[in-house]
Amino acid sequence: MITAKSNSQLKYLATLLKKRSAREEDHVFVCEGRKMFFEILTQRPEMLVKSYWSERGLAGLEAAERELLAACDWEIVSDDAFDAVAETVTPQGVLAVVRMPQYTLAPMLTAENARLLVLERLQDPGNLGTILRTAEAAGMSGVILSADSVDAFNPKVVRSTMGAIFRVPFLYADDWEETLDALKGAGVTLYAAHLQGSVPYTEPSYEGRCAILIGNEANGLTEETTARADVRIRIPMEGAAESLNAAVAAAILMYQSRQK
């Protein structure tokens, strides 16, 4: 059992939780919570590196869960030491080090009616987590993010995806303009969500391959990205509202594209 808060493994966990650079260097991240842990263990076991269980968390396991746990690499951590490294106020009893999933663009475009969500400079972890979760529910083919967007493996993002991070293909575009051009070259129609859009979002058919472009929470899409879009769509708003939350706008548009 690990009891010292200064233990090297716990320090490594804390570093992975706090630093994007450390996660990217080792290509791993940390998941918290029993539901997500057992989903990884039973559905994507090749991704699991090691798990750490608090005394409370281990005591709350059912017999069948203990049998599953026996098949992987895990370690017990005293409650005090575990609470010191966990990010949540009420830790769920397990922290798992997991390999990052790797996706490429080509598989996202295999279907003739592929539907993608393209996010430029998104910054809020909660927004991204909600968007990935909604993308799964709406049946999107994949999510593409600009390289300067929030890290999908940020603990807040991971928690708010409710496991969708393991099921929704997503990638970061190292060359943003080149990626947008590649989409257009593959016959993908780009629909830019824009406050000055001339087309109501309910009007297009979204037939064939399409991508919905959502911009930064404060500033929206850049002029350069907007210029590459085929259609600028808008979501009508009443009252004094100037814009919608990025995750809300993305959800409305993803489901609208699904209805056609």
C-alpha positions as CSV (number, residue, x, y, z in Angstrom):
1,M,0.0,0.0,0.0
2,I,1.2,3.5,-0.8
3,T,0.9,5.7,2.3
4,A,3.3,8.6,1.7
5,K,2.0,11.6,-0.1
6,S,5.5,12.1,-1.4
7,N,5.5,8.7,-3.2
8,S,7.0,9.0,-6.7
9,Q,4.0,7.3,-8.3
10,L,1.6,9.8,-6.7
11,K,3.8,12.7,-7.8
12,Y,3.6,11.3,-11.3
13,L,-0.2,11.1,-11.1
14,A,-0.3,14.7,-9.9
15,T,1.9,15.9,-12.7
16,L,-0.3,14.1,-15.3
17,L,-3.4,15.7,-13.8
18,K,-1.9,19.2,-13.9
19,K,0.4,19.4,-17.0
20,R,-0.6,19.0,-20.6
21,S,3.0,18.8,-21.6
22,A,3.6,15.8,-19.3
23,R,0.5,14.0,-20.8
24,E,1.6,14.7,-24.3
25,E,5.2,13.6,-23.7
26,D,4.2,10.2,-22.3
27,H,1.0,9.9,-24.4
28,V,-1.1,9.0,-21.3
29,F,-3.7,10.7,-19.2
30,V,-5.6,10.1,-16.0
31,C,-9.2,9.0,-15.6
32,E,-11.1,9.2,-12.4
33,G,-14.2,7.2,-11.3
34,R,-15.4,3.6,-11.1
35,K,-17.8,3.8,-14.1
36,M,-15.2,5.0,-16.4
37,F,-12.5,2.7,-15.1
38,F,-14.5,-0.5,-15.6
39,E,-15.6,0.7,-19.0
40,I,-12.0,1.0,-20.0
41,L,-11.1,-2.3,-18.4
42,T,-13.9,-4.2,-20.2
43,Q,-14.1,-2.4,-23.5
44,R,-10.6,-1.0,-24.1
45,P,-8.2,-3.0,-21.9
46,E,-5.3,-2.3,-24.1
47,M,-5.5,1.4,-23.1
48,L,-5.1,0.8,-19.4
49,V,-1.6,1.2,-18.0
50,K,-2.2,1.1,-14.2
51,S,-4.9,2.0,-11.6
52,Y,-4.7,3.3,-8.1
53,W,-7.4,2.6,-5.6
54,S,-8.1,4.3,-2.3
55,E,-9.0,2.1,0.7
56,R,-12.6,3.4,0.6
57,G,-12.8,2.8,-3.1
58,L,-11.5,-0.8,-2.9
59,A,-13.8,-1.6,0.0
60,G,-16.8,-0.5,-2.0
61,L,-16.2,-2.9,-4.9
62,E,-18.5,-5.9,-5.5
63,A,-17.1,-9.4,-5.9
64,A,-17.4,-9.4,-9.7
65,E,-15.6,-6.1,-9.9
66,R,-12.8,-7.4,-7.7
67,E,-12.4,-10.3,-10.1
68,L,-12.0,-7.9,-13.0
69,L,-9.5,-5.9,-11.1
70,A,-7.3,-8.9,-10.5
71,A,-6.5,-9.1,-14.2
72,C,-4.8,-5.7,-14.4
73,D,-2.0,-3.8,-12.7
74,W,-3.3,-1.9,-9.7
75,E,-2.2,-0.6,-6.3
76,I,-3.8,0.5,-3.1
77,V,-3.3,4.0,-1.8
78,S,-4.2,5.2,1.7
79,D,-7.2,7.4,1.8
80,D,-5.2,10.5,3.0
81,A,-2.6,10.1,0.2
82,F,-5.3,9.4,-2.4
83,D,-7.3,12.5,-1.4
84,A,-4.2,14.6,-1.6
85,V,-3.6,13.8,-5.3
86,A,-7.2,13.5,-6.6
87,E,-8.7,16.6,-8.2
88,T,-12.3,16.2,-7.2
89,V,-13.7,17.4,-3.8
90,T,-15.2,13.9,-3.2
91,P,-12.9,11.4,-4.9
92,Q,-14.5,8.3,-6.4
93,G,-11.8,6.0,-5.2
94,V,-9.9,5.2,-8.4
95,L,-7.4,7.0,-10.6
96,A,-6.3,5.2,-13.8
97,V,-3.4,6.0,-16.0
98,V,-4.7,5.4,-19.6
99,R,-3.0,5.5,-23.0
100,M,-4.3,8.3,-25.3
101,P,-6.5,7.1,-28.2
102,Q,-5.0,7.9,-31.6
103,Y,-7.3,8.8,-34.6
104,T,-6.7,10.0,-38.1
105,L,-8.9,12.0,-40.5
106,A,-9.4,9.3,-43.2
107,P,-11.6,6.9,-41.2
108,M,-13.9,9.8,-40.2
109,L,-14.6,10.3,-43.9
110,T,-15.4,6.8,-45.0
111,A,-19.2,7.3,-45.0
112,E,-20.8,9.3,-47.8
113,N,-22.9,11.1,-45.3
114,A,-20.1,11.7,-42.8
115,R,-20.9,14.5,-40.3
116,L,-18.0,16.2,-38.5
117,L,-17.7,18.9,-35.9
118,V,-14.8,21.3,-36.3
119,L,-13.8,23.4,-33.3
120,E,-11.5,26.5,-33.6
121,R,-9.7,27.8,-30.5
122,L,-12.2,26.4,-28.1
123,Q,-10.9,27.1,-24.6
124,D,-13.4,26.0,-21.9
125,P,-12.9,22.4,-20.6
126,G,-16.5,22.0,-19.7
127,N,-17.6,23.1,-23.2
128,L,-15.4,20.5,-24.8
129,G,-16.5,17.7,-22.5
130,T,-20.1,18.5,-23.2
131,I,-19.5,18.7,-26.9
132,L,-17.8,15.3,-27.1
133,R,-20.6,13.8,-25.1
134,T,-23.2,15.3,-27.3
135,A,-21.3,14.4,-30.4
136,E,-21.6,10.7,-29.5
137,A,-25.3,11.1,-28.8
138,A,-25.9,12.9,-32.1
139,G,-24.0,10.2,-34.0
140,M,-21.2,12.5,-35.3
141,S,-18.5,10.8,-37.3
142,G,-15.7,12.7,-35.6
143,V,-14.5,16.0,-34.0
144,I,-11.6,18.1,-35.3
145,L,-9.9,20.7,-33.1
146,S,-7.4,23.4,-33.9
147,A,-4.1,22.9,-32.1
148,D,-4.6,25.9,-29.9
149,S,-7.8,24.5,-28.4
150,V,-8.2,23.2,-24.9
151,D,-6.7,19.8,-24.1
152,A,-9.2,17.0,-24.5
153,F,-7.3,15.1,-21.9
154,N,-7.6,17.8,-19.2
155,P,-9.2,16.1,-16.2
156,K,-12.2,18.4,-16.3
157,V,-12.8,17.5,-20.0
158,V,-12.4,13.8,-19.3
159,R,-14.9,13.8,-16.5
160,S,-17.5,15.8,-18.3
161,T,-17.4,13.5,-21.4
162,M,-18.9,10.7,-19.3
163,G,-16.8,8.1,-21.2
164,A,-17.4,9.6,-24.7
165,I,-13.7,10.4,-24.9
166,F,-13.2,6.7,-25.6
167,R,-15.9,6.4,-28.2
168,V,-15.9,9.6,-30.3
169,P,-13.0,9.9,-32.8
170,F,-11.3,13.2,-32.4
171,L,-8.0,14.8,-33.5
172,Y,-6.0,18.0,-33.3
173,A,-5.1,19.6,-36.6
174,D,-1.4,20.6,-36.6
175,D,-2.0,22.6,-39.8
176,W,-5.4,24.2,-39.6
177,E,-5.7,25.6,-43.0
178,E,-4.4,22.5,-44.6
179,T,-7.0,20.4,-42.7
180,L,-9.9,22.6,-43.8
181,D,-8.7,22.4,-47.4
182,A,-8.4,18.6,-47.1
183,L,-12.0,18.4,-45.9
184,K,-13.2,20.5,-48.9
185,G,-11.1,18.4,-51.2
186,A,-12.9,15.3,-49.8
187,G,-16.3,16.8,-50.7
188,V,-17.2,18.0,-47.2
189,T,-19.5,21.0,-47.1
190,L,-18.3,23.4,-44.4
191,Y,-21.1,25.1,-42.4
192,A,-19.8,28.0,-40.3
193,A,-21.9,29.0,-37.2
194,H,-21.6,32.8,-37.5
195,L,-23.5,35.7,-35.9
196,Q,-23.6,37.4,-39.3
197,G,-24.7,34.2,-41.1
198,S,-27.2,34.9,-43.8
199,V,-28.8,31.4,-43.7
200,P,-30.9,30.2,-40.8
201,Y,-29.5,26.9,-39.5
202,T,-32.8,25.1,-40.3
203,E,-32.6,25.8,-44.0
204,P,-29.7,23.7,-45.3
205,S,-30.2,20.0,-46.0
206,Y,-26.8,18.9,-44.6
207,E,-26.9,16.1,-47.2
208,G,-23.7,14.3,-48.1
209,R,-20.5,14.9,-46.2
210,C,-20.7,18.0,-44.0
211,A,-18.8,19.7,-41.2
212,I,-20.1,22.2,-38.7
213,L,-17.6,24.9,-37.6
214,I,-17.8,26.3,-34.1
215,G,-15.4,29.1,-32.9
216,N,-13.9,30.4,-29.8
217,E,-16.3,31.2,-26.9
218,A,-15.5,34.9,-26.8
219,N,-14.6,35.7,-30.4
220,G,-16.2,33.0,-32.6
221,L,-14.5,31.8,-35.8
222,T,-11.6,33.7,-37.2
223,E,-12.1,35.6,-40.5
224,E,-9.7,33.2,-42.2
225,T,-11.7,30.1,-41.2
226,T,-15.0,31.8,-42.0
227,A,-13.8,32.7,-45.5
228,R,-13.2,28.9,-46.1
229,A,-16.7,28.0,-45.2
230,D,-19.2,27.1,-48.0
231,V,-22.2,28.4,-46.0
232,R,-22.5,30.7,-43.0
233,I,-25.4,29.7,-40.8
234,R,-27.0,31.4,-37.8
235,I,-29.2,30.4,-34.9
236,P,-31.9,33.1,-34.4
237,M,-31.9,34.7,-31.0
238,E,-34.5,36.9,-29.3
239,G,-34.2,39.2,-26.4
240,A,-30.9,40.8,-25.5
241,A,-28.8,37.7,-26.0
242,E,-25.8,38.3,-28.2
243,S,-24.6,34.7,-28.6
244,L,-25.1,31.2,-27.3
245,N,-22.8,29.1,-25.3
246,A,-20.5,27.2,-27.7
247,A,-21.6,23.8,-26.4
248,V,-25.3,24.7,-26.7
249,A,-24.8,26.0,-30.2
250,A,-22.9,22.9,-31.2
251,A,-25.6,20.7,-29.8
252,I,-28.4,22.5,-31.7
253,L,-26.5,22.2,-35.0
254,M,-25.3,18.6,-34.6
255,Y,-28.9,17.5,-34.0
256,Q,-30.2,19.6,-36.9
257,S,-27.7,18.0,-39.2
258,R,-28.9,14.6,-38.0
259,Q,-32.5,15.2,-38.8
260,K,-32.0,15.5,-42.5
